[in-house]
Amino acid sequence: MKNKVLSVLILAVPVLAGSFRLMPDTEKETAKAKTEVVEARPGVTPDELPGFVNARAFRAPTELSFAGEQVPLDDPDVWERLDRELYVNSYFHSSTIFLIKRASRWFPLVNPILKEEGIPEDMAYLPLIESGFTNAVSPAGAAGHWQLMRTTAREYGLEVNEEVDERYHPVKATQAAVKFLKKSHAKFGNWTNVAASYNIGMSGLQRRLKKQRVESYYDLLLNEETKRYVFRLLAIREILNNQNKYGFIIPADQLYYPEKVKKVEVKKSITDLTAFAFKHGINYKILKRHNPWLRRNTLTIKKSGKIYEIWIPEKS
């Protein structure tokens, strides 16, 4: 039995060695490999290519800020936590590719709202790491791009009921999140703590800061999720802003872009949204794609003077 096992291992070694070779053996092979990739990727030069290994190390930033606030990368713990998230998200290829694609669609909608309200642009990465700009629902019941709980959504002015759930409205949910961010900044005075409070709650963060007698998120001992939260935000921002460095080469025509819509005012109850959709030249699926906040096939005007805006895609 031992001899048979040994024979199999000896036979397998050349195969494994070939399968796991991490880089070309010679400079000539490297140049040839680069030429092949450049030919397959129009517009990319050899210098832009990330390399030809299955897993490679890259240099993490030595200086970094968030919303104008310096990240203390001279702290070994802080640097290692950032380093970890850079690798995790760089090599979680499919997930990060779709974050890049969806950011291209939704940042043009979110950023002007943040700018108008005096919120740093870096906060646009919150919904990207919360939901990936999808209408996800968490096990706890948080929903939409900004992952708002029902009570939080209502507290900040959103309508949430059996027919309408504005947590799924990309504009109104962003406006509600802005109210939270402003309130949190008034409490903590810095945006890094605000970002952390979006994950753990204002009271949760305040309680931990007080108990551990520190003032900064970076100095807190936290649960695993919150411990990684701001660093994932920093890592995703770093990767999206330096895509070639981290191995992401996505042609412009592969990104997702904002879709043009017209806004139809609704002042009277609609008993059949399918019929409403057909009246406007689309089907129910397309209606719900652009208006996920409509939760049923009806829309009831419950208050006199109430007006809803339904988005209808414009034909190109």
N, C-alpha and C positions, 0 to 999 in steps of 0.2 A: 504493500500500500504506500509506504514512504517513497519508494522508488518511482511509482506512478505519479504521485503528487509532485515530486521533484521534476520529473520529465515534463509535466504540464507547465510548471512554473518556468522552466528553462525555455520552453517553446513560446510562452506568453510574453517573455521579457522584450523581444524585439518589437512585437506588436504594440505593447504598452508604451515602449519608448517612442515609437513613431506617433502614436496617438497623442501623447502628452508633450511633444516637443514644443517649447514655448516660443522659440524665435528661430529665424533662418540661421544656418550654420556659418554663412559667409556674408561679407558685404555685398558681393555680387547677387546673392539670393535675395538680400534685403532690398536692393535697388530694383530687382525684377518684381518683387512682391509689391513695392510701392507703385511701380508703373502699372501693374494690373489693376490695382485699386483706383488709381487716378483715372484710368480709362473707363472704369465702371461708375465713377462719380464725377460727372461733368462739372467743371468750375472749381474743383478742389485741387490744390497744389500739394506736392509731396510734403512740404513743411507743415501743412495744416493737419496732416494725418496723425492720429494719436499714438500710433505704434503698431507693432505686429506681434503682440503677446496676448495670450488669453486672459492674463491677470497681471496688471502692471501697477507700479507705484507712481503716484504723482505728488507734486509738491503742494501741500495745503497752503493757503495764504498765511503770511506772517503778520499781516495787519488786516483788520476787518472792523467795520462798524455796522450798527443796525439803527436805522432812523436817526442817524447823526450821533449815536452813542457808541463809544469805543467798546469793542469786545476784548476782554482782558486775556489775550492769547499767551501772555507771559506766564499765566497760571497753567501748570502742566495738566491739571484735571480738565480745565476748559478746553485747552488745545486738543487733548485726546478725545473729548466728547464731540468736538467739531469734526475731527479727523474720522471718527467712526461713522458719522452720518454722511460725510462726503463719500466714503467707500460704499456704504450700504446703498445709497441712492444712485451712485454712479453705476453700480453693477446690478441694480434692479432695473434692467434695461427697459422692459416693456412698460412698467409703471411710469418711469421718468420720461420716456418718449411721449406718452400720452399727457403727462403734465405739461410738457413743452407745447404740444399741439393745442391743448385746451386753453393754456395761458394766452396764446395768440388770439383766441376768440374772445375771452372774457375780460382781459386786462383793459382793453379800450372802453369797456362799459364801466368797470369798477374804478379805475384810476381817476377819471374826472370827478366822480362823486367824492372820493377821498380828498382830492385837491381842493374842491370847493368848500369842504368842511374843515380844512386845515389838518387833515390826518396824513402822516407820512406815507409816501408811496409804498414803502416796504410792507405796510400792513395788507397790501393786496395779496401777499403770499399766504396770509392766514387761510382764506377759503381754499387755496390751492393745496395746502397740507391737511386741511380739515376734511375736504370732500373730493379733492381732485376736480373741482368745478363740475361735480355731478350732483344729481338730486338724491343723494344717499340718505339712508335712515340708519342711525346708530342703534345698537341694542338698547340704549337708554331712552331712545325716542327722539333724539335730536335729528333735525331734518334740513334739507336744502344745502345750497352752496356753503352757507355760513354755519351750518349745523346748530341751529337754534332750538332750544327746548320750547315746548308750548307756552309755559308760564313766562319765560324770558321774552319770547316773541310778543306776547300780549302786553307785557310790561313796557315794551318799547314801541307800541303802537300798531302792531300787525294784527290783521284779522285771521283768526284760526277757528274754523268750524267744519261741519260735515261737507259743505260745498266749496268753501274757499279756504285755502291755506297759504297765506302770503310768505311763509318761510321759503316757498318754492318760487317766489317772484324775484328774479335776479336784481332788480333795482330796489324794490321795497325792502328786501332782506338786507341789502347792503346799507341802506339808510338806517335800518334798525341796528345793525352791527356798529355803525358809526356812533350812534347814541351810547352804546355800551362802551366803546373805546374812549369816547370823550369823558364819560363818567369815571372810568378806570384811571385815566390820565390825571384827572383832578384829584384822585385819591393817592396815587403812587408817585406822580411827578416825573416818571420816565417811561419811555415806550417799551423798553425790554420787559419791565415788570408788567406792563399792560398786556403784552403778547402772552406772557406766562399766565396772566389772570384769565385770558380767554380760554385757556385749557382747564384750569383748576378753579376758576371763579375768583371774584374779588375778595370775598370773605375768606376763602380757602388760602389764598396767597397771603393776605394780611395776617391771618392767624399764624402761619408758618414763619413769616418774617419776624413777628413779635416773639414767638416762642424761641426761635434760634438766635434772636438778638442781632440780626443783620438787616441790611437795607436793599441788597441786590439779589436778584434771581440767581446770579452766578455763584453766590456764596451759600445757597440753600442745599440742604440734603433733602431730596424729594423722592416721590414714587417714580418708578421707571418711566412711565408715560410722560409725566411732566418734566422729568429730568432730561428727556430727549427732545422735548417739544420745540423749544426755541432753536436748538441746534439743528433740528431737521429743517426748520424754516430758513435758517442761515445757509444750510447746505444746498437746499433746493434753489434758493436765490443765486448762490455762487455758481451752481451748475448751469442754470438758465442763462446767466450773464456771461459764461465762459464755456460754451457748449463744446467747441473743438478741443479745448484742453482736457475735458473729461470724457472725450470719446463719442460725442453726439453730433453727428453730421446729418441734419435734416433739411432737405431742400425746401425752399419757400413754398413751392406748390404742394408740399405734403402737410403743411400746417392747416389748422382750422381757423377760419376767419369769421368775423361778425356777419350775420345774415340780415339783409335789409328787410324791415317790416314797416307796415303802416298800422297806426293805432286807431281802432274803432271804438268809439264811445258807446257804452251800453247804459241806458237810463231806465229800461223796462226789463222785467224778469224774462228769462229765456227758459222755456220748458223743454227744449230739445236742442242741445248743443251740436248734435250731429247734423240736424237740419240747418242750423246756423252756419256751420262750417261749409256745407254744400252751397249755401246762399252766397258765400264769399269765395267760391271757386276752389276750395280745398276739402280734404276729408277730416274726419274726427282725429285720426292719428296725428296729422300735421298740426291741427288746432292745439292738441295737448302737448306736442313737442315745443311749441312756442309759448304756451300758457300752462305750464305744469301746476300752477297754483289753482287751477280749476280741478276740483277733486271728484266731481260727479258730472252727470250728463245734463245738469240743470244749473241755472244761476238765478237766484232769487234776490230781488231788490227788497231788502227788509226795512230800510230807512228812507223816508222821503228825501229826495235830493241826492241820494247816493249815486255815484257814477263809477263804473268800472271801465278800464281800458283793456281791450283784448287785442293782442298782436296778431296780425295777419301777414304772412310773408309776401313781399312784393315780387312779382314775376320779373325775371331778368329779360 
